[in-house]
Structure formats: C-alpha cells, structure tokens
Amino acid sequence: KEMLVGQMMASAMALAAILVVVVRGVPDEALGGHTVLEIALIVSGAMFAALTTINLLGGLMPIIMKKIGLDPAITAGPFITTTGDILTVIVYFNVARLLLGI
C-alpha cells in the first residue's frame, strides 16, 4: 500500500515537473543543445525515481531498525531524512547522466 501511494505521488510530482519546465521554458542554446522537452523528461524521470527510492526507504527502514534491535521511532526519522537527501541527489544526477548520454 505504501508503494502504491508513493508511485501515485511520484507520478503527480513528475507531471508537475514536466509542466513547470515546459511552461517556464528557456532558449535551447542554454540547455547544452537539448530541447526543453528533453530536459522536462529528465527532470520528471529523476524526480519519479528519487521519490520512489525514498518511499521504498521510508517503508523499509523501520522494519530494518526493528530487526537489528533499535527503536524504529527514534532511529528511523533522522536516518531516513539524511539517507533520503543523499539518495535523491545521487538518483537525480545518475538519471540525468544516463538520459543525456554523458
């Protein structure tokens, strides 16, 4: 159930990212030879992947903490936030690198 809600949220945010990038728009020469639509797809794909990763982490971390004998309520919050921030940046840049062919 957690993943389904996460996928719906990630899809909505990815669609919002596409709309923002396309509506805002910039000259193609400012995008390193890529079109606005390509950049919109990269941003939305990266956002979808990052939100899905964080949602999975948020669902699994309390279970993992309980299995290793730590209180999930105390340890999961700070750990999920820090790990989520790091993973979001890693996922975003890797998706962009993959889609841009760098």
Residue pairs with C-beta under 8 A, 6 or more apart in sequence:
2 55
2 58
2 59
3 52
3 55
3 56
3 59
5 55
6 51
6 52
6 55
6 56
6 59
7 52
7 55
9 51
9 55
10 47
10 48
10 51
10 52
10 55
11 48
13 47
13 48
13 51
14 44
14 45
14 47
14 48
14 51
15 44
17 40
17 43
17 44
17 47
18 40
18 41
18 43
18 44
21 36
21 39
21 40
21 43
21 44
22 36
22 37
22 40
25 36
26 36
28 34
28 35
28 36
31 38
31 39
34 100
38 99
41 99
42 95
42 96
42 99
42 100
45 95
45 99
46 91
46 92
46 95
46 96
47 92
49 91
49 92
49 95
50 87
50 88
50 91
50 92
50 95
53 87
53 88
53 91
54 80
54 84
54 87
54 88
57 80
57 83
57 84
57 87
58 80
58 84
61 72
61 76
61 79
61 80
61 83
62 72
62 73
62 76
63 72
65 71
65 72
65 75
65 76
65 79
66 72
96 102
